[in-house]
Each structure stands twice: as C-alpha cells, then as structure tokens.
Amino acid sequence: MRRLAAIALVAVACGTITAHAQTLSLAYAKGNTYHYTLHMTSSFSTDMGTLSTPVKMDMTAKEAVTVNSVDAKGVADVSLTFSDVHMVMSMTSANSSTHIDQTQSTFPTVDLKIAPDGRVVSVNGINVMSEMTLGIGGASSLVIAVLPDNAVKPGDTWSKTYDQPSPFGSGATHVTANSKYLRNETFHGVQAAVVETRTSSNIDLSMTPTQPAAKSGFPGTSIKGKWTTDVTSWIDPSAHRLLKTLMKGSTDITMSTSIQPGPPATSPDGSPVVPPGMSGPFAMKGNSTLDLEPA
C-alpha cells in the first residue's frame, strides 16, 4: 500500500513538472498559405419601430489564408479567399418572406491584419470594429483569440483591455478580453494549447452631418450597444499557428439616424442604402457561431 502511495505521489509530481510555461503567439511567414473548412451560422432580428425582420444564415466554405507580408512588429497582412461557398439564408417581414439557397465557386477576398497576440486589427483596411457594427455576424466571426504577452501554463489566466476609435466619426469601442489556458491536447498529431477567450465590447460611436464620412449615406448617426464572443482556439505553440477555432457570439446594437427628406442615399454601385427622411432608432440583436477546422 505504501509503495502504491509513493508511486502515486511521484506520478502527480511528474505531472506537475511537465506542465511548464510556454509562450503562445502567432507568427506568420510571407508566402505561406493555410487551408481550412469553415461553417458559420447567424440568427438576427432587425427592429425598426413596429417592423421586425428576422434573418437566419447558414454558410459553409473552404478557406485559404495567404500571408502577403509581415511588418517589424509581427503584424501579418493576410488574404482570405473562399471557395465552394454554400449559403442558405431566410428573411421574414410582415408582408413577405425570402429564402435563398445558393452555391458560389468563389467569394470576394477579405484582407486582414492580424497581431501576434491574435487580435484582428483591420478588415479590408478598415478598423475592425466598424465592420462589426454594420455587419450581420460581423467581426465576431473574425475573432481568433487574445494571447498573452508572457509565458503561461495550463490554468493561467490573463486579461487585456483596449479602445478602438471610430474611423468614421467620434467615439470608440471599449474591448475587454479575458482568456484562460485550458489544457494541452493532441490535435491532428500536434500537442496543441487550448485557449478560451471571452470578449466583451461596449460600442459608443457617432457621426455628424459635417463629418466627411457622412457622404457615405449615414449622416447624423449614432451607434450604441454591446457584442460578446466566447472563442476556444487550438494553438500550435511550436509552429506559432492557429489550428482550429470554435466561436459563439452575440450582438445587441441600437442605431439612431436622422436623414433629411431628399434623394435616397446610395452606395457606390448606385443601390439605395437608407431611404430619405428615415429616422431611428433601429435595433439589431442576435447570435452567431463559427467552426474553423483544418482542411
């Protein structure tokens, strides 16, 4: 019995020793390409006064991440290209319903800048928070993880906070990210570090008619709200690359806008963006998920 107890103590001690601290970060090399399969869902409701429009989407695709360049700080400029895109979307309003089921061989390329700690800094050259506030699913589907600045071991936690100023007017989005190194796990033959990041972002943005961005069709607009994500990522600590990501996100945003009667505001292709004389508030609430797996 004593011998068994001694063996058990040695086993516990050895287990404790092997849980050594290590650096978790993403490192990219110009010219490298990584391949994934993607499954994304979203369920949102847009409320405009008494009018409510539920929108549901389910999308699968193949994703290729190509590294274009890496700056001196380790921020990577990458291009995301999608193929074999299959999207099912349904929209319901008071008077009609629309169902879309389509497959596209290609999809518009998305350009990202990703920091070594996993934060997506920009999308198509635009501050990532602006993309999130105006899109369904938005940047919550682009969050990878927020990794630590120091070496960590399973069980360790860390937090980061930062502000993202509005690129179109005044105000900012305040982001709080709380992360935990959950465990080590063998994934596709790699000893991966599994990290969970829970992010909460408070949005308070505004744009006056005199600001340059008002020409885009949203003069006199304010956006307030919150979005949250719970992301679990599998990181290869030796190769410093993302292996897999699971994400759940929620959005609760209210947008108030006041547009004077006149010609409809239009997008660059001439399609209407906001009807003339329309005013808010408008609310958008919903949830989204993302499953990114190696191809």
N, C-alpha and C positions, 0 to 999 in steps of 0.2 A: 504493500500500500504506500509506504513512504517513498519507494522507488518510483512508483507511478506519479505521485505528487511532485517529486523532483523533476521528472520528465516534463510534466505539465507546466511547471514554472519556467523551465528552460525554453519550452516552446513559446510561451507567452512573451518571454524576454526577447527571443529572436524575432518574433513578430513585431514587437515594438521597435526594434533596431532597424528592421527593413523598411519601416515607414519613414524614410528620410525625406528631408525637404528638398524641393527642386524648383527650378524656375519654369513658369508657364507663360509662354508668349508665342505670338505668331510671327514667323519670318518667311518672307517671300523672295524668290529669285526671278529676275527678269527673264521672260520667255517660257516659264513653267506654265503648264495647264493641268487643272484638276477637274475630274468629271464626277458628277453627282446625279441622282434622281431626286426629283422634288415633288412633294404633294402638299398643296396649300388649300385651306378652306377658310371661308369667312361668312358671317351672318350678321348683317347690319340693318338698322332701321333709320331712315331719314325722316324726321318730323318737321313739317312746315305748317305751323298753325294747326288746323284740324286735319291736314293731309299727312298721312303716314305711308311711306314707301319701303317695305321690306325688300332687301336684296340678299340673295344667297349665291355663293360661288364655290365651286369645287374644281381645282386645276391640278393636273399632273404634267410633268415635263422632264426632259433631260437638260441638265445644266452643265456648261463648261465655263470654268473660271480661268481666264488667261491673265498672267501678270505682265503689264505693259512697262512698268518702271517702279523703282523703289527709291525714295529720297534718303537723305542723310540721317533722318530721324527714324527710319524704318517704316514710314507710311507708304503703303503699296497702292499704286494705281492699277486697278484690275477691271477687266471687262467680263460681264456675264452674258453669255449667249445661250439662248434657249431653243430647243428643237423638239419635235414630236409633242407639241403642246396640245393638250385636250382640255377644254374648258366647258363646264356646264354652269349656266347662270340663270336665275329666275328672279323676276321683279314683279311686284304686285302693287297696284294702286287701287283707288276707289272705283275706277271705271274700266280697268283693263289689267291684263297680266301678260307678261312676256317670258318666254322660255327659249334659251339659247343653248345649243349643244353643237360645238364645232371643234374641229381639229385643224391646227395650223402646223405646217412643216417648220416654219421659222417664226421668230418673235423679235420685236425691237431689242437691240442690245442695250444693256444697262451698264454704265460706268460708275464704279465705286472707288472711294479712297478709304482704306482700312488701316487703322493704327495697330501697332504691335500688341496692344492690350485687348484687341478685338472690337473696339468701337468703330462703327461705320461713320466716318467723318463727313462725307458728302455723297450725294447721289446725282449723277449727271451734272456735276459741277455746282450743285445747289445744296445749301445747308440741309442736312438730312431731316431736321425737324419740320421744315416747311413741306417736304414731301409727305411726311407722316400726317400732318394736319389736314391736308387736302385730298388724301387718297384713301380708298377703301382697303383695309388691311394695312396699308402704309408701311412705314419704316419698322413697325413691329415685326414684319416678316423679314427684315434685313438684319435684325439684331443677332449677333453671334454669341458673345459672352463678354464680360468685362473682367479681364485677367489682372492678377496682382503685379505690383512693381517689385516685390521681393520674393525670395524663395519660400515655398509653402509646402505643407504635407497634408494628407487626408485629415479632415476635421477642422482645418484652419478656415477662418472667415476674414473677409475684408470688405470695405465699403469705399465708394467713390462718389463724389458729387461734382457737378459742373453745370454751367449755364450755356445754352445755345442761343445767341442773339438772333432776332428775326432778320432775314436777308431782304425783306420787302418793306419794312416799316420800323416801328418801335416795339419794345417789349422783348421777352425772352421765354425760353422753355427751361425750367429748372429740373435737372435729372438727378435722381438718387439711385445708385445701383448697389445692391447688397449681394455678395457672392459667397459661396462655400465650396471648398474642395471636398466632394462627397466621398470618393473612393478611387482606387485603381482597379481597372477592369481590362481583361484581354478582349480586344475587339479586332476581328479580322487579322489575328496574329500579332497585333501590336499591343503593348502594355500601355493603355490609354489612361489619362487622368480625366475623371468625370467631374465637371464643374457645373454648379447651378447658379444662375444669376437672376435675381428678381429686381426688375427695374420699374420705378415709378416716376412719371414725368408730369409736371404741372405746367400747363400752357397758358400764357397770357400775352397775346400778340395783338397789335392794332396797326391800321394803315389809314391815313387821312387822304382826302382827295388831292391834296397838294403834293403828296409824295410821288416820286417817279413811277413806282410800281402800280399806282392807281390806274395807269393806262392799260394794264392787263385785264381790266374788267371788274375789279373789286374795290372801288373807291369807298371810303367811309366804312371799313370793315374791321371788326374785332373778333378774335377767336379765343375762347377760354375753354378749358377742360382738362382732362387727365387721360393718360394712357398708361397701361401697365403691361409688362411681359414677364413670363416665367420661362426661362430658357435653360435647358440642360444640354451641355456640349461635351463631346468626347474629343480630347486634345492629345495629339501625339507629342509628348514632351521632348523627344529626341529630334524629330524632324520639324518641330515647331509648326505644325499644320493642323487644320480642323479636319476631323474625321467624320463627324456626324453631329446633327443638331435636332433637338425637339423643342418646339416653342408653343406656348399658349399665350394669347394676348387679348386685352380688352381696351376699348376706346369709348370715351364719353366726352363729346365735344359740343359746344354751343357756339354758333357763328351768327353774329349780328351784322347786317349790311344794309346800307341805305343808298339806293341808286335813283337818281332823279329821272323823271319821265323823259323819254327821248329814244333815239335809235338803240336797238339792242347792243349790249356789249358783246364783242366777238372774239374768238380765238384766232390765232394766226391763219388757220385754214378757212376762216370765214363763218364757222358754225357758231350759233349763239352760246354764250356762257351763262349769263344771268339776264333774265327778262327785264326790260326797262321799268322803272318805278317800283321795283320789288324791295321789300324790307324784311328784316328778320324779326325775332331770332329763329334760327334753324338749328335743330339738334340732330346729332348723329351718334348712335350707340350701337355697340356690337362686339363680337368676339372673332378671333381668328386663330388658326393653328398652322404650323409648318413642320414638316418632316423632311429633313435633308439627309440622304443616305449616299454612301459611295457607290458609284456605278461599276 
